[in-house]
Amino acid sequence: MPFAPQPVSYLGMPAVIVSEPMQQLMAKIQRIGMSSASVLIEGESGVGKEVVARAIHHHSLRCQKSWVDVSCAALPEHLIESELFGYEKGAFSGADSSKPGLFELAHQGTLFLDEVGELEPKMQVKLLRVLDGSPYYRLGGIRKVSVDVRIIAATNQNLQHMVKAGRFRSDLYHRLGQLTLTVPPLRQRTEDIVPLAEFFLAQHNPQLRFTSEACAKLHRYHWPGNIRELRNVVIKAAVLCAGDQIRASDLAFETGEAAPCEPDTPVTDLDGIERRMIFRVLEQTGGHHQRAADLLGISRRTLSRKLKLYNQEARGRAYVS
């Protein structure tokens, strides 16, 4: 009989939780939720950091108040300040009316800052002041705004390494990470792979089923793109398969055929894991930046920035040697 996962829902976002590592993480989330401390969620792209953030709000004393989320990488640098803190009419060209910022919209609730490592130094300073309780001005404003907001931040970067490199403020890092959670990659919770695949398949076409060989192939693949890649593989197979079963031959992985999972580097070395994953996916996509970015679940701008950083670090090591 096929597996029939029963997802739970956090603010409308479903989550399939089967493996022991994720069960332990969710138990910790229930305790963290009752606190008012800021939470920093770490993990590779596509592991489900937003689901974890929503679960924290779901279990918090603010669960009946606003949930507001924003990706710090999705907004252009010149818009992030006005989006977070709002603006008054006439503050800049095109500001035809006043607009409250996301902090105001999240008052007494939770503000989720995804990809917080993408914030520029100027914004890091202003964010720190607000997190420390300082009132702030909207852009072009003359009246200070005070808010009561719980911050949950997420990153697929190693912020500790960024602090050492001078690219992220240490005081902001410690303020955001009053509590820290690490979401394990899919290859470290293989019990979740088939239940998640069954869930995605049921969403797309509940009449389809995986064969046992297809389940085995899903289970032994290393999933560099984590849950996001799994969903894409399942949907593609559901669209292209013939009949009412998805066979192993219907599963096409963009990074090559399924192979046994490689031994993992300790999960604390997120920066090293991310670097190796980026270069591996680039190699397997023939150096195609947009395809690699899509598979990794990041923007092409973020991928270009990371590659530029790796190149600078490589030149620096060559100079020192």
Phi, psi and omega per residue, in radians:
M1 nan 2.322 -3.108
P2 -1.148 2.622 3.111
F3 -1.196 2.348 -3.136
A4 -2.099 1.479 -3.085
P5 -1.125 2.473 3.101
Q6 -1.910 1.733 -3.082
P7 -1.278 2.674 2.929
V8 -1.762 2.797 -3.073
S9 -2.155 2.315 3.084
Y10 -2.120 1.878 -3.116
L11 0.970 0.687 3.105
G12 1.489 -0.038 3.133
M13 -1.809 2.035 -3.092
P14 -1.297 2.635 3.112
A15 -2.426 2.286 3.065
V16 -1.833 2.009 -3.021
I17 -2.175 1.917 -3.089
V18 -2.162 -0.768 -2.990
S19 -1.211 2.734 3.122
E20 -1.096 -0.754 3.110
P21 -1.016 -0.685 -3.135
M22 -1.323 -0.562 3.056
Q23 -1.088 -0.743 3.121
Q24 -1.148 -0.698 3.121
L25 -1.103 -0.751 -3.116
M26 -1.181 -0.584 3.066
A27 -1.130 -0.683 3.094
K28 -1.159 -0.671 3.140
I29 -1.054 -0.675 3.141
Q30 -1.103 -0.622 3.097
R31 -1.293 -0.726 -3.133
I32 -1.135 -0.622 -3.094
G33 -0.978 -0.597 -3.082
M34 -1.344 -0.168 3.085
S35 -1.512 2.842 3.057
S36 -1.793 0.092 -3.068
A37 -1.225 2.666 3.028
S38 -1.197 2.614 -3.110
V39 -2.235 2.315 3.046
L40 -1.911 2.144 -3.121
I41 -1.861 2.126 -3.136
E42 -1.924 2.703 3.103
G43 2.738 2.805 -3.141
E44 -1.139 2.868 3.084
S45 -1.081 2.365 3.032
G46 1.476 0.168 -3.098
V47 -1.512 -0.243 3.133
G48 1.873 0.596 -3.117
K49 -1.144 -0.600 3.137
E50 -1.193 -0.636 3.072
V51 -1.050 -0.749 3.115
V52 -1.082 -0.758 3.129
A53 -1.079 -0.765 3.128
R54 -1.143 -0.611 3.109
A55 -1.146 -0.647 3.098
I56 -1.075 -0.819 3.111
H57 -1.099 -0.702 -3.135
H58 -1.015 -0.654 -3.093
H59 -1.659 0.132 -3.058
S60 -1.643 2.934 3.067
L61 -1.268 -0.150 3.120
R62 -1.728 0.211 -2.982
C63 -1.085 -0.385 3.110
Q64 -1.564 -0.044 -3.141
K65 -1.763 -3.037 -2.990
S66 -1.191 2.497 2.923
W67 -2.010 2.127 -3.138
V68 -2.251 2.325 -3.139
D69 -2.284 2.629 3.123
V70 -2.647 2.485 3.033
S71 -1.654 2.074 -3.127
C72 -1.191 -0.320 3.126
A73 -1.565 -0.364 -3.056
A74 -1.398 -0.421 -3.097
L75 -1.628 2.409 3.025
P76 -1.039 2.645 -3.062
E77 -0.983 -0.639 -3.064
H78 -1.360 -0.107 -3.139
L79 -1.864 -0.308 -3.005
I80 -1.087 -0.672 -3.130
E81 -1.158 -0.797 -3.137
S82 -1.166 -0.554 3.113
E83 -1.228 -0.726 -3.105
L84 -1.297 -0.729 -2.965
F85 -1.950 -0.096 3.088
G86 1.383 3.109 -3.141
Y87 -2.687 2.815 3.095
E88 -1.744 2.795 3.107
K89 -1.007 2.275 3.125
G90 1.473 0.087 -3.109
A91 -1.121 -0.525 3.107
F92 -2.759 2.967 -3.134
S93 -1.047 2.185 -3.126
G94 1.712 -0.149 3.104
A95 -1.465 1.411 -3.050
D96 -1.421 -0.203 3.104
S97 -2.677 2.873 3.110
S98 -1.296 2.649 3.135
K99 -2.495 2.199 3.068
P100 -1.237 2.588 3.107
G101 -1.473 3.053 -3.110
L102 -1.132 -0.531 3.079
F103 -1.083 -0.763 3.116
E104 -1.135 -0.711 -3.136
L105 -1.138 -0.467 -3.115
A106 -1.654 0.169 -3.084
H107 -0.909 2.243 -3.105
Q108 1.212 0.061 3.119
G109 -2.070 -2.482 -3.054
T110 -2.195 2.374 3.033
L111 -1.991 2.136 -3.132
F112 -1.780 2.052 3.119
L113 -1.807 1.728 3.129
D114 -1.445 2.591 -3.126
E115 0.911 0.868 -3.052
V116 -1.152 -0.382 3.112
G117 -1.142 -0.196 3.140
E118 -1.478 -0.107 -3.105
L119 -1.159 2.397 3.093
E120 -1.304 2.737 -3.086
P121 -0.917 -0.715 -3.133
K122 -1.055 -0.736 -3.129
M123 -1.269 -0.531 3.095
Q124 -1.075 -0.719 3.136
V125 -1.113 -0.841 -3.089
K126 -1.178 -0.667 3.114
L127 -1.100 -0.725 3.141
L128 -1.060 -0.748 -3.136
R129 -1.071 -0.732 -3.141
V130 -1.190 -0.707 3.129
L131 -1.124 -0.508 3.104
D132 -1.417 0.058 3.046
G133 1.695 0.092 -3.126
S134 -1.332 2.317 3.005
P135 -1.099 2.783 -3.102
Y136 -2.426 2.894 3.071
Y137 -1.750 2.483 2.850
R138 -1.133 2.769 3.045
L139 -1.028 2.205 -3.123
G140 1.342 0.130 -3.067
G141 -1.580 2.820 3.100
I142 -2.141 -0.031 3.139
R143 -2.059 2.260 -3.127
K144 -1.298 2.580 -3.125
V145 -2.009 2.300 3.073
S146 -2.014 2.391 -3.106
V147 -2.350 2.739 3.029
D148 -2.084 1.748 -3.018
V149 -2.345 2.390 2.964
R150 -1.599 2.317 -3.109
I151 -1.790 2.259 2.919
I152 -2.092 2.203 -3.124
A153 -2.093 2.691 3.122
A154 -2.396 2.622 3.123
T155 -2.689 2.562 2.979
N156 -1.800 0.169 3.116
Q157 -1.841 2.824 3.069
N158 -1.567 1.704 -3.062
L159 -1.154 -0.510 3.092
Q160 -1.093 -0.730 3.084
H161 -1.155 -0.654 3.118
M162 -1.147 -0.634 3.078
V163 -1.096 -0.801 3.139
K164 -1.099 -0.566 -3.133
A165 -1.475 -0.033 3.125
G166 1.382 0.305 -3.110
R167 -1.786 -0.072 3.080
F168 -2.558 2.371 -3.076
R169 -1.182 2.313 -3.141
S170 -1.167 -0.643 -3.128
D171 -1.179 -0.636 3.085
L172 -1.212 -0.686 3.113
Y173 -1.021 -0.806 -3.124
H174 -1.221 -0.555 3.116
R175 -1.233 -0.695 3.127
L176 -1.251 -0.627 -3.029
G177 -1.718 0.748 3.021
Q178 -0.997 -0.645 2.967
L179 -2.267 2.423 -3.102
T180 -2.202 2.360 3.072
L181 -2.155 2.470 3.052
T182 -2.039 2.138 3.116
V183 -1.573 2.104 -3.089
P184 -1.211 2.588 3.079
P185 -1.204 2.855 -3.061
L186 -1.075 -0.568 -3.126
R187 -1.195 -0.268 3.097
Q188 -1.714 0.028 3.080
R189 -2.453 1.088 -3.001
T190 -1.112 -0.358 3.108
E191 -1.123 -0.327 -3.127
D192 -1.490 -0.265 -2.963
I193 -1.100 -0.998 -3.084
V194 -1.170 -0.763 3.061
P195 -1.004 -0.701 3.087
L196 -1.133 -0.746 3.127
A197 -1.072 -0.743 3.112
E198 -1.086 -0.676 3.134
F199 -1.145 -0.813 3.130
F200 -1.104 -0.663 3.139
L201 -1.155 -0.739 3.128
A202 -1.113 -0.597 3.089
Q203 -1.139 -0.693 -3.065
H204 -1.448 -0.818 -3.119
N205 -2.706 1.687 -3.078
P206 -1.162 -0.156 3.128
Q207 -1.444 -0.267 -3.094
L208 -1.548 2.689 3.092
R209 -2.411 2.668 3.019
F210 -1.529 2.466 2.960
T211 -1.329 2.863 3.131
S212 -1.098 -0.606 3.106
E213 -1.159 -0.663 3.107
A214 -1.140 -0.710 3.115
C215 -1.095 -0.701 3.130
A216 -1.126 -0.691 3.126
K217 -1.158 -0.710 3.073
L218 -1.086 -0.700 -3.032
H219 -1.202 -0.590 -3.046
R220 -1.631 -0.070 3.104
Y221 -1.318 2.626 -3.022
H222 -1.517 -0.204 3.021
W223 0.870 1.161 3.105
P224 -1.101 -0.474 3.108
G225 -1.633 0.103 3.058
N226 1.000 -2.491 -2.995
I227 -1.130 -0.612 3.137
R228 -1.090 -0.729 3.107
E229 -1.182 -0.709 3.119
L230 -1.022 -0.797 3.130
R231 -1.054 -0.751 -3.138
N232 -1.120 -0.715 3.134
V233 -1.120 -0.739 -3.118
V234 -1.145 -0.788 -3.115
I235 -1.123 -0.730 3.121
K236 -1.076 -0.758 3.128
A237 -1.134 -0.671 -3.136
A238 -1.132 -0.613 -3.127
V239 -1.303 -0.674 -2.975
L240 -1.679 -0.246 -3.061
C241 -1.249 2.712 3.075
A242 -1.855 2.359 3.139
G243 1.592 -2.858 -3.056
D244 -1.868 0.223 3.107
Q245 -2.271 2.485 3.031
I246 -1.704 2.063 -3.117
R247 -1.664 2.948 3.139
A248 -1.021 -0.637 -3.123
S249 -1.198 -0.300 3.120
D250 -1.411 -0.238 -3.067
L251 -1.577 1.966 -3.126
A252 -1.969 2.045 3.126
F253 -1.682 2.281 -3.093
E254 -1.143 -0.420 -3.114
T255 -1.763 0.360 3.073
G256 1.897 3.095 -3.108
E257 -1.208 2.757 -3.127
A258 -1.068 2.424 3.111
A259 -2.475 2.740 3.123
P260 -0.977 2.523 3.130
C261 -1.069 2.436 3.107
E262 -1.375 2.654 3.077
P263 -0.990 2.392 -3.059
D264 -1.498 2.494 2.895
T265 -1.261 2.605 3.100
P266 -0.877 2.432 -2.999
V267 -1.117 -0.316 -3.141
T268 -1.223 -0.363 -3.129
D269 -1.523 1.085 -3.053
L270 -1.127 -0.638 -3.107
D271 -1.133 -0.766 3.120
G272 -1.162 -0.694 3.101
I273 -1.077 -0.796 -3.117
E274 -1.096 -0.760 -3.126
R275 -1.067 -0.837 -3.126
R276 -1.107 -0.677 -3.133
M277 -1.130 -0.748 -3.128
I278 -1.063 -0.838 -3.115
F279 -1.192 -0.591 3.119
R280 -1.165 -0.783 -3.133
V281 -1.176 -0.678 3.086
L282 -1.071 -0.728 3.124
E283 -1.108 -0.724 -3.064
Q284 -1.388 -0.257 3.039
T285 -1.775 0.244 3.102
G286 1.183 0.463 3.127
G287 1.391 0.182 -3.117
H288 -1.365 1.905 -3.012
H289 -1.146 -0.751 -3.087
Q290 -1.170 -0.740 3.104
R291 -1.117 -0.712 3.121
A292 -1.128 -0.741 3.124
A293 -1.104 -0.742 3.116
D294 -1.066 -0.759 -3.121
L295 -1.164 -0.662 -3.130
L296 -1.376 -0.230 3.136
G297 1.335 0.508 3.092
I298 -2.212 2.891 3.110
S299 -1.333 2.764 3.093
R300 -1.122 -0.579 3.099
R301 -1.096 -0.732 3.115
T302 -1.131 -0.738 3.123
L303 -1.073 -0.784 3.142
S304 -1.086 -0.696 3.137
R305 -1.124 -0.731 -3.137
K306 -1.156 -0.729 -3.141
L307 -1.124 -0.674 3.092
K308 -1.098 -0.717 3.121
L309 -1.119 -0.788 3.139
Y310 -1.075 -0.660 3.126
N311 -1.141 -0.708 3.113
Q312 -1.133 -0.719 3.140
E313 -1.139 -0.673 3.133
A314 -1.134 -0.719 3.107
R315 -1.129 -0.656 3.131
G316 -1.125 -0.737 3.123
R317 -1.146 -0.676 3.119
A318 -1.112 -0.663 -3.133
Y319 -1.169 -0.742 -3.126
V320 -1.133 -0.691 -3.098
S321 -1.248 nan nan
